[in-house]
């Protein structure tokens, strides 16, 4: 209930006080154009010779057809989805991190009021919807491994496919998680999923994705897994005159740039312009973030299954965007795990200190 109230409060404050960001630039403009075409012409357009993933435009078109094209409606719904992310983090904390209820509530509250989650809830961008679906998918998958449920395994596969249709970056995440589960099983006492369960999971992913893959391949007259702009993203920031050594240096820098916690761009400038004190808050936020990241790293040293699985998820986005390009927003799916791991580590340290004091 507290998380619902918090998400509604964020949505209301965002509509009333947050600066409105233009939907006529960047990806926002493309998502808006596709959604508008779906509503008015019942057609899925190719924008600037690129076929975009359908998940977020379909989400927008559902809003446009029922609530109109008001940006306020999008912000309110994305604020509620942010509350859903916080609720998923609470469930993760209780079920898998074995956090105390108050500690899990602290972690979910940090996610709910995380500055850049609030920022992207105010943008016509796919991040909030993607992270919501992704965390429900992860929660369902890990639950299915615990209870040995075929139904939950199929549901997890469908949800991972939907997440991929929102942001194609998740395309290889199921493979990464399954391979990682075998490595974690060798490092811990945890059992890896059975071959039968893995086959069912991948079948659910493939069957959910296949209608769009067939449609997009026919539209583009080439095999298109999810979106045609995926290959462009890989080469977008590579300079043709760069040598292999230059590229290696750039990718090495990307390892660190991925963790740049600032939003950057016109969005951050607009917030600072409206709220002058925001620049000091951003500096404080960066300090807090790197402290949390340190604690999250220390949590991995415990080598518990949940810490390793969390870093497996973080590592996927870190690795993918080291190869691609580390815009700060690309790290957002990793932030809830950083928060959970840091709280998990602090709970363990406080608990250990209490035990020592009692002795």
N, C-alpha and C positions, 0 to 999 in steps of 0.2 A: 504493500500500500504506500509506504514511504517513497519507494522508487517511482511509482506511478505519479504521485503528487509532485515529486521532483522533476520528472520529465515534462509534465504539463506546465509546471512553473517556468521551466526553461523555454518551452515552446511559446508561452504567453509573453515572457520578457523579450524573447527574440523578435516576435512580431511587433511588439510595441516600441522597443528601444534599439535593437541592433540595426546597423546600417544595411540598407538593401544593396545587394551586389548585382551587377548587370548580368543578365543571362544572354547577352548578345556577343560574348567573347568566349574563345576557347571551347572546351568540351561542353560547357553549359549550353552554348548556342546550338551545337550539333544535337545534343539530347533533346532540346526544346523543339528543334525543327523536325526531328524524327517523330516525336510524340504528337506534334501538331498534325503532321501528315497522316499518322495513324487514325487520328480522331476525325479529321475533315475529309480525307481522301481514301481512307481505309487501305493505305498502301505503305509499305516499308521502303523508304527511299535510300538510295546510295548518296552519301554526302561527301562532296569533294573527292569523288572516285574511290571512296572507302565505304565498306559495309561494316557498320558498328555492331557490337554485341547488343542483343535485343532486351536484356533484362531491365535495365534502368529506363529506357524509353517506354517500355510497356507499363512500368510502374507509373511514370508520368502521365501516360495516355489514360490510365485508369482514373487518375486524379482529375485530369482535364475534362474527361467525359462525364464525371459525376459532380465535381465541385467547381469546375471552371478553371481558368488558367491563372488564377491568382497565385502569386508567389507565396503569400501567407499560408495557403492551404498546404503547400509542399513543406514549408518550414514546420508547421504544427505536426504533420504526420511524421516527419523525420525526427522531430523532438520526441515523439512517442516511441519511435524505433530506437532512439538513443536510450530511452528507459528500458526497452527490451534487451538491449546489449548489456546494460547494467544488471538486469535481472539474470541474464545468462551467466554473467561473471559471478553473481551471488551463488547461483547453483553450482558452478565450477568450484568455487571456494569451499562450499559445504561438502559436496560429494567427492571431489577428487583431491583437493588440497587439504581436506580435513581441518578447515579453519573453524574457529568458534563463530557462532552466529553474528555476534557484534563485530568481530574482525572481518568476516565476509561482507557485512554491511558497509564497513569502512572501505573495503576494496571496490565494491560496486558504486559507492558514493563518489569515490575518486574518479571512476570512469564516467559517471553521469555528469560530473562538473569539470571534467578535463577540458581545458580551454579550447584545444583544437578539435575535439569532438563537437563542442558547441558551435565552433566556427563552421565546420563542414555540415552541421545540421541546418545551417542558414544558407547553404549554397545549393544550387541545382547541379549537384555532383553525385556520383554513385557510391561514394565511400561509406556513408552511414548504412544504406540498404545492404551493401555488400558485407560489411562487418557483422550486421545483424544476422543475415542468413548463414554466414560462415561459422559464427559461434554456435548457432543452433545446430548446424551440421556436425561440428566437432563434439558438442555435448551429446548428440544422438549417437555418433560413432563410438565414442569412448564408453558410453552406457551400454551399447550393444555388445561390446567386447566383455564387459563385466557380467552381464546377465545372460549372455549366450543366446541372444534373440535375433532370429532371422528377420522378423518384421522391422526391428530397429535398424538392422544392417541395410535393408532395402531403402528405408526412409532416409538414412544417412547418405546413401548413394545418390538418391534423387536431390537432396538438399545441396550436396557438393556440385552436382550438375547445374542447379539453379544459380549457385554462387558463381560458377564459371561463366554462365550466360550474362551475369551482371558485370563481372570483371574477368576477362580471359586469363589474367595472371594466375588464377587458381587452377588452370588446366592440368598442370602436372602435380598439384598438391596431393591428390589421393595416392599417386604412385610413390611420392616422397614419404608420406606417412606410413604406408605399408612397408616399404623397405626399411624405414627407420625403426618400425616396431620390432623387426627381427634383430636389429643391432641392440636395441634397448633390452630385448628379452635375454640376450647373451650377457649383458652387463648387470642385470637384476634378476630377481626371482619371478618376474612377470612372464606369463606365457604369451607367445605371439599368436595372432589369429590363425585359425585353421585354413587350409587351402580352399575348402568348400566355402567358407565365409568370405574369403577374399574374392573368389570368383563371383559370388552373388553380389558383392559390393560393387565390383567393376562392371558387372552386367547392368546394374541399376544406373550407374553413372552413364554408361554408353547408350543405353536405350533412351534415357532422358535427353541426352545431347543429340542423338542421331537425327530427329526430325529437323532441327535447325542446321545441322551439318549438311544434310541433303539439300535443304532449301538454299543455304548460302553458297554451296558448291555449284548449284544450278544457276543461281543469279550471277556469280562471278566467273562461271565457266572454268573453274579450277577448284582443287580440293582446298576447302576453307574450314579449318576446325571450328572456329567461333567467329573471328573477325579478321578482316583483311589488313587492318592497321597494326596488327601485332608485329609483323616483320619490320614495318616502318619504325616502330618504337625501338627495336633492337639496334637499328643503324642510325637513328635520328641524331644522336649526339657523337657519332664517330666521324672524325674529319678524314676525308679521303687521302690527304697527304701525310697522315700519321703513319709512322712505322709500327711494327709489332711491339717494339719496346715502349713507344709512346702510348699505345693502347693499353698495354699492361700497367703502365704507371697510372693511367686514368682510372682503370678498373680497381687498382689498389687504393686510390683515393676514394673511390666510391664506397669502399668498406667502411670508412669513417663518416663520409658524407651522409650515409643512410641514417645515421643517428643524429643528424642536425635537427633539433626539436622545433625550430622556427617554421612558420608557415611560408613566409616570404611572399613576394608578389603583391598585386594590388589589394588582395583581401586584407593582409596584415596592415598595409598602409592605410586602408580605409578605416580600420578599427582604431589605429593610433590617431588618425585625424579627428575622429569623433570623440574618442576618449584619450586625452593627452597623457594621462597617467599610465596608460596601457603599456608604454615602452618600458617602464620600470617593472611592471608586473611580468612582462615577457622575460626580462633578465632574471627575475626571481624564479619564474617557471623553469627556465633552463637549468638553473642550479639544482632545483628540486628534482628535475627529470634525471639528471646525471647521477644524483645520489641514489634514486630508485634503481637506475640501471646497474649501478655498482652492487646493490643488494641482490638484484635479480641474478647477476653473475655469480655472486657468492652462494646463492641458493643452488646453482647447478653443481657446485662442489660436493653437495650432499649426496648426489647420484641417486636420488629417489626416482622411481618411475615417473611421477607427475612432473618433477623438475626437468627431467630429460625430455619428456614429451612436449613440455612447454617450449623448451629451447629448440626442439625439432621444428615446431611451428614457426617460431621466431626466425630460425635459421633459413627456412624456406624463402620467406620474403626478403631476408637479408641477402641471400645468395642470388635470387632472381634479379633484384634491383641493383646488385653490384654489377651484374652482366648488362642490365638495361641502363637505367639512370635513376639515381636516388633522390627524386623529389621528396621533400619532407612528408607529404601526404601519403606516400607509398609505405611509410613505416607505421601508419595508423593501425593496421590489423595486428601489429605486434604489441602495441601499447597495453591492451588489457592483460596480456601475459606478463609484461614487465611489472605491472602493478601487482598482479596476483603473486608473482614470484617474490617480490620485495616484501609484501605483507607476510607471506609464508615464511620467509627467512627470519623476519623480525619476531614472529610468533614463536618460532623454534628457539631463537636466541633468548627471548624473555623467559620462555618455559625452562630452558636449560639453566638460566641464572637462578630462577626460583628453586630448582632442585638442588643446586649447589649451596644456596643459602640455608635450605632446610637441613642439609647434611652438616 
